[in-house]
Amino acid sequence: MRITDAERVQEVMLALPDNTRFMYLAVTGEHCEIYNLLVQTDEAACEEAIPRIAEEISFIKGCPEGDVPNIEVDGWRTDTTEGVPVTGAMRLSFHAMSLPTARMVWHCPFISVFSSENGRVNGPGFREYMLLRLDGENWESDEHVNNSVQVAITNVRVLRGELE
């Protein structure tokens, strides 16, 4: 961050604890005018835009994978895995956890049953038939679908004080 005035330039470098955080900055002062601010929108900056000064922290590198690859998601529906075609009765194996920075109960993994022309979430003709959130909360289905979901928790182990 660079702050300048007619007399001096002040540069500050911040290290965020991990790559899943948001950063907000408030600029104010007493007896001053603030102008010519360059503001970035809510869009994510490219990785090269900010020089890395601390080791990257990953919560998925080296973790076991199931039938779908691991992804890190830092906001409601900001990323998804590739779609998996449903071809009848299926059993899907996966690992899930909420990030340590999760602030709300709904910051949790979920499963979406959907259709789209290109097989991607939010692709052309996207229609979601069921959203199964792993926090126990209900999510409304498509108006043309009547879902009944039954969840059985099996094979639960506690490792290092965390529920697996």
VMD Tcl script that draws the C-alpha trace (Angstrom):
set ca {
  {0.00 0.00 0.00}
  {1.40 3.40 -0.94}
  {0.16 6.65 0.62}
  {1.52 9.90 -0.75}
  {1.06 13.57 -0.12}
  {2.89 16.69 -1.29}
  {5.75 16.08 1.16}
  {6.31 12.34 1.52}
  {5.57 8.80 0.36}
  {4.66 6.14 2.91}
  {4.69 2.46 1.86}
  {3.30 -0.36 3.99}
  {3.29 -4.08 3.18}
  {0.70 -6.27 4.88}
  {0.83 -10.04 5.26}
  {-2.56 -11.70 5.47}
  {-2.66 -14.93 7.49}
  {-3.80 -17.05 4.53}
  {-5.14 -16.75 1.01}
  {-8.78 -17.17 1.99}
  {-9.19 -13.83 3.72}
  {-10.74 -10.61 2.56}
  {-9.12 -7.30 3.31}
  {-10.91 -4.05 3.97}
  {-9.18 -0.71 4.38}
  {-10.62 2.49 5.83}
  {-8.88 5.76 5.04}
  {-9.59 8.81 7.15}
  {-7.83 11.71 8.77}
  {-8.27 14.89 10.74}
  {-8.13 18.23 8.89}
  {-7.29 16.58 5.54}
  {-8.68 15.98 2.10}
  {-8.55 12.50 0.65}
  {-8.70 12.22 -3.14}
  {-7.31 10.27 -6.09}
  {-7.86 6.93 -4.37}
  {-7.39 3.90 -6.57}
  {-9.92 1.32 -5.45}
  {-10.12 -2.32 -6.46}
  {-13.60 -3.80 -6.68}
  {-14.75 -7.06 -5.07}
  {-13.10 -8.96 -7.92}
  {-10.21 -11.16 -6.86}
  {-6.75 -9.85 -7.71}
  {-4.54 -12.08 -9.82}
  {-1.87 -13.95 -7.87}
  {0.97 -11.84 -9.30}
  {-0.67 -8.53 -8.28}
  {0.54 -8.78 -4.68}
  {4.07 -10.01 -3.95}
  {4.14 -12.98 -1.55}
  {6.14 -12.24 1.61}
  {5.02 -15.24 3.66}
  {4.80 -18.96 2.97}
  {1.54 -20.02 1.33}
  {-0.84 -21.95 3.57}
  {-2.94 -24.65 1.93}
  {-5.61 -26.65 3.70}
  {-5.89 -29.20 0.87}
  {-2.33 -29.98 -0.27}
  {-1.37 -33.47 0.86}
  {-4.88 -34.27 2.05}
  {-6.64 -37.44 0.90}
  {-8.93 -37.10 -2.11}
  {-12.10 -38.95 -2.91}
  {-13.89 -39.33 -6.23}
  {-13.70 -35.57 -6.83}
  {-10.60 -33.39 -6.43}
  {-10.09 -31.18 -3.39}
  {-10.83 -27.47 -3.77}
  {-10.55 -24.55 -1.36}
  {-13.56 -22.28 -1.29}
  {-13.44 -19.01 0.63}
  {-17.01 -17.78 0.15}
  {-20.52 -18.99 -0.58}
  {-20.35 -20.84 -3.92}
  {-17.15 -19.14 -5.10}
  {-15.82 -22.38 -6.63}
  {-17.01 -25.86 -7.52}
  {-15.55 -29.13 -8.71}
  {-16.31 -30.37 -12.19}
  {-19.73 -31.94 -12.56}
  {-20.03 -35.71 -12.12}
  {-22.68 -37.31 -14.37}
  {-25.40 -39.14 -12.44}
  {-26.02 -42.43 -14.22}
  {-28.36 -44.24 -11.86}
  {-27.60 -45.43 -8.35}
  {-24.26 -43.97 -7.28}
  {-21.98 -43.91 -4.28}
  {-19.68 -40.89 -4.12}
  {-16.69 -40.75 -1.79}
  {-15.27 -37.38 -0.76}
  {-13.58 -35.57 2.11}
  {-14.98 -32.29 3.42}
  {-14.09 -29.70 6.02}
  {-14.83 -26.07 6.70}
  {-11.82 -23.77 6.67}
  {-10.58 -22.46 10.04}
  {-11.56 -18.98 8.84}
  {-15.23 -19.96 8.36}
  {-17.36 -17.39 10.17}
  {-20.84 -18.77 9.76}
  {-22.50 -22.18 10.00}
  {-23.34 -22.01 6.28}
  {-19.64 -21.72 5.35}
  {-19.65 -25.45 4.78}
  {-19.26 -27.95 1.94}
  {-22.35 -29.03 0.00}
  {-23.48 -31.25 -2.86}
  {-25.49 -29.84 -5.77}
  {-27.54 -32.03 -8.10}
  {-28.03 -29.99 -11.26}
  {-28.21 -30.00 -15.02}
  {-26.74 -27.59 -17.56}
  {-25.86 -27.70 -21.24}
  {-22.10 -27.86 -20.59}
  {-22.16 -29.86 -17.33}
  {-20.95 -26.91 -15.24}
  {-22.53 -25.11 -12.32}
  {-24.12 -21.88 -13.58}
  {-23.51 -22.95 -17.20}
  {-26.06 -22.32 -19.96}
  {-29.46 -23.78 -19.04}
  {-28.36 -24.34 -15.41}
  {-31.06 -25.84 -13.22}
  {-30.45 -27.02 -9.66}
  {-32.60 -29.90 -8.42}
  {-31.12 -30.36 -4.95}
  {-28.58 -28.67 -2.71}
  {-27.43 -30.85 0.19}
  {-25.56 -28.69 2.69}
  {-23.35 -30.51 5.17}
  {-24.31 -28.26 8.08}
  {-27.74 -29.84 8.55}
  {-29.62 -26.80 7.25}
  {-32.41 -27.07 4.69}
  {-32.20 -25.49 1.26}
  {-35.23 -25.07 -0.99}
  {-35.35 -27.29 -4.08}
  {-36.35 -26.42 -7.60}
  {-40.11 -25.88 -7.72}
  {-40.51 -28.86 -10.09}
  {-38.76 -31.32 -7.76}
  {-39.90 -33.02 -4.56}
  {-36.83 -34.09 -2.55}
  {-36.55 -36.18 0.56}
  {-33.05 -36.33 2.03}
  {-31.91 -38.81 4.67}
  {-28.41 -38.46 6.11}
  {-26.68 -41.18 8.13}
  {-23.41 -40.25 9.80}
  {-21.05 -43.20 9.68}
  {-17.35 -43.73 10.21}
  {-16.83 -40.55 12.26}
  {-13.39 -40.27 13.84}
  {-11.80 -37.55 15.95}
  {-8.21 -36.74 15.00}
  {-6.08 -34.03 16.61}
  {-9.18 -32.57 18.21}
  {-10.93 -32.17 14.84}
  {-13.94 -34.10 13.60}
  {-13.18 -36.09 10.46}
}
mol new
graphics top color blue
foreach p $ca { graphics top sphere $p radius 0.5 }
foreach p [lrange $ca 0 end-1] q [lrange $ca 1 end] { graphics top cylinder $p $q radius 0.2 }
display resetview
